[in-house]
């Protein structure tokens, strides 16, 4: 199996079996994101406690890329400090070529790779789809800005 095929399988798995899907009863941060070009929608609930993302839940509708990216994001941020989440957002944006630089390894934890998130790297070949992959991450930034202000 090629690396591209493996990445497609990871995206399809997250699309078909989304992680942390649903709503939280008492979120401390919330944001809704929409891509007006294609109609993708993301709704994100977070519980932020003691400087960490204690819980995350996401709902939405749209293409496999936006929904898989949301699933990977929600699963990855739980238990992370707000600083770690911020760094992860920027690493993913570098992976998608939205920001300059190399996503590289986590400087705080040498050897820590992006895991399933690396499957989003192939989206760079399709610039119109980059916004699909970024929608959950932009929504996360909004939720954090609104919820921690």
Secondary structure, DSSP 4 states (H G I P E B T S, - for coil): --HHHHHHHHHHHHHHS-TTBS--TT-SEEEEEE-TTT--EEEEEEEEETTEEEEEEEEEES-HHHHHHHHHHHHHHTT-BHHHHHHHHHHHHHHTTSSSS---S-TTSTT---GGGGGGGGGGGSHHHHHHHHHHHHHHHHHHHHH--
